[in-house]
Amino acid sequence: MARPTIVVVDDDPQVLAAVKSDLKRRYGAQYRIVHADSGAAGLELAHKLRLRNDDVALFLSDQRMPQMSGTEFLTQSSGIFPRAKRILLTAYADTNAAIEAINRADVHYYLLKPWHPPEEKLFPVLDDFLDDWQAHYRPAFDGLRVLAYRWTRDAHTLKTFLARNQVPYRFLDVERVAEAKNLLADAELSDSELPAVLFPDGTALPNAAPSQVAERLGLKTHADAEFFDLVIIGAGPAGLAAAVYGASEGLHTLLVERDAPGGQAGESSRIENYLGFPAGIAGSELSRRATTQARRFGVDILCPQEAVSVEVDGPSRRIVFADGGEVLCHVLLIASGVSYRRLEAPGLLELTGTGVYYGAAATEAPTVEGRDAYVVGGGNSAGQAAMYFSRFARSVTILIRGDDLTSSMSQYLIDQIDATPNITVRNHTRVVEARGEKGLEQLVLRHDPTDTTDVVEAAGLFVFIGALPHTEWLDGVVRRDAKGFVLTGADLVGDDGQLRNWPLERDPYLFETSVPGIFAAGDVRSGSVKRVASGVGEGSVSVSSIHRYLATL
Ligand SMILES: Cc1cc2nc3c(=O)[nH]c(=O)nc-3n(C[C@H](O)[C@H](O)[C@H](O)COP(=O)(O)OP(=O)(O)OC[C@H]3O[C@@H](n4cnc5c(N)ncnc54)[C@H](O)[C@@H]3O)c2cc1C
């Protein structure tokens, strides 16, 4: 945590050195003492400090300076750090000006030069003012600050990326938070450069995209080696489990994730059915633990990095990344999971990311605070999201097409929903339109049995309706089922009992795809059970098949 700052301004180098030396001796452990040799330089310094999120406890300025007097400087500095204490250093001849400054300008006190001995004439006064300042001091947040308009897709993408990668940040809405406007001015940024990220060192990144922020934060996007025993695409439960087992059993392992470790499970507010956690565990916490465990075993993790294609190159498998980089490996494990299907209705596409969200979008909880939220879907993920948002929203309405939740949701969640007064379930109801200027404002809902529509105010629409696999990057390489899920093991055998295009004498191993040495596990696999525990199970077990394959090389 950075120490608060004391700023000294004086154009006389000797006086400046003397004040700084006294201040450092007395306050150096608690405060950072910085200086400027003119009023203009002092103001510039104050702007820089604000940009770095430093706090100024005290401005101490000489009165007599060319161009800008101490009174003028202190008055202007109050616009930058209004809570800071402001004290003038004056010669006896300037006493009247100092008194005037206290009466008229924003100056708290004046001290006469020379102030020796400081124990008597300087420190007691400063102690009082600094104690007063400390009484109301709240240490500044020292993570990233994101400046953006709340209702923009880029801001949503950036916030989600930071939250899911567990990077602490503070969101400052430039429309509603005065501090955000000041920071924009300090960083000399315009509206067209939003979202912008301010880093703790005071630098700003305009039009901040997740990959650029990742680079600045030192998140790893390039592998240390060119060749690995095992490359895993996707760091959801399946990929993380395979990484832990693979690396712990001696395989040189690379794990590649395009968004954030944890996958869908990382988006879950509370996983209640994972063995060993009787009170449930937040998806983000499970992901954090698994990622730490993988790192401990020496897994190289690239994030954010996306696999865009794969080529079979003799015994090697070559994986090409979105930035053009590539790695080679003996074995590729596809653990790229699924994501939610899109809902089709006028207005939904335009408002996606600005009120309409797919998946949990926990970062958007403040958006629905005290307002009405809608959740589409009748599965467990929809139920969990409804429970989560019910803690913030005035009301949560679950929209389902069927009669009730019993056929699609676990009974424990149905019981929780029944016991939550601000959640209602509307059956046989679908969204036929989303409306809003800057962000979602209204939904048009249709109740099919009665052939009626109604318009409701809505601050957020969270959609959880079935899943599509992330397999487009495998086009033309591995066989998939009609919905795009990867076929493995015995599922590669056709209705005629024959393995098509399988090049080896032996049968494919468990979780092996139509290409020897390429395996698939978790939700992306055709016929898999879409659960955290099964993803973890498949990821772990696939490693034993991988060892069998490696033994044949
Ligand atoms: C909100 C929510 C709540 C849930 N709650 C529960 C629950 O309580 N209990 C339960 O058992 N299950 C729950 N599930 C389901 C469970 O999370 C999934 O079954 C599980 O996460 C699947 O794991 P996976 O590793 O196969 O895939 P995923 O979790 O989907 O992970 C795949 C990862 O691969 C990455 N990826 C995709 N393509 C690429 C690429 N080309 N390059 C790099 N990376 C890529 C994705 O970004 C993703 O991180 C929930 C799901 C959601 C969305």
The ligand as a Gaussian input file, in Angstrom:
#p B3LYP/6-31G(d) Opt

LIG

0 1
 C      -23.332000     -20.552000     -14.408000
 C      -23.034000     -22.014000     -14.373000
 C      -23.250000     -22.743000     -13.224000
 C      -22.952000     -24.108000     -13.182000
 N      -23.151000     -24.788000     -12.021000
 C      -22.815000     -26.089000     -11.933000
 C      -22.949000     -26.773000     -10.692000
 O      -23.385000     -26.223000      -9.689000
 N      -22.581000     -28.073000     -10.652000
 C      -22.086000     -28.743000     -11.747000
 O      -21.730000     -29.899000     -11.614000
 N      -21.957000     -28.110000     -12.927000
 C      -22.310000     -26.791000     -13.058000
 N      -22.184000     -26.138000     -14.251000
 C      -21.661000     -26.880000     -15.405000
 C      -20.135000     -27.027000     -15.310000
 O      -19.571000     -25.784000     -14.975000
 C      -19.555000     -27.521000     -16.607000
 O      -20.103000     -28.793000     -16.864000
 C      -18.037000     -27.626000     -16.538000
 O      -17.470000     -26.360000     -16.302000
 C      -17.466000     -28.193000     -17.832000
 O      -16.079000     -28.176000     -17.746000
 P      -15.139000     -28.205000     -19.036000
 O      -13.758000     -28.089000     -18.535000
 O      -15.488000     -29.398000     -19.859000
 O      -15.531000     -26.960000     -19.938000
 P      -15.701000     -25.411000     -19.627000
 O      -15.966000     -25.200000     -18.185000
 O      -16.679000     -24.933000     -20.614000
 O      -14.261000     -24.810000     -19.939000
 C      -13.761000     -24.744000     -21.255000
 C      -12.726000     -23.648000     -21.345000
 O      -12.116000     -23.681000     -22.616000
 C      -11.859000     -22.354000     -23.057000
 N      -11.743000     -22.372000     -24.515000
 C      -12.704000     -22.646000     -25.423000
 N      -12.210000     -22.587000     -26.665000
 C      -10.895000     -22.261000     -26.548000
 C       -9.839000     -22.051000     -27.490000
 N      -10.046000     -22.202000     -28.780000
 N       -8.613000     -21.702000     -27.021000
 C       -8.391000     -21.565000     -25.688000
 N       -9.365000     -21.772000     -24.758000
 C      -10.598000     -22.118000     -25.174000
 C      -13.082000     -21.607000     -22.579000
 O      -12.809000     -20.204000     -22.478000
 C      -13.322000     -22.251000     -21.215000
 O      -12.662000     -21.555000     -20.187000
 C      -22.465000     -24.777000     -14.333000
 C      -22.250000     -24.039000     -15.507000
 C      -22.523000     -22.670000     -15.531000
 C      -22.288000     -21.887000     -16.773000

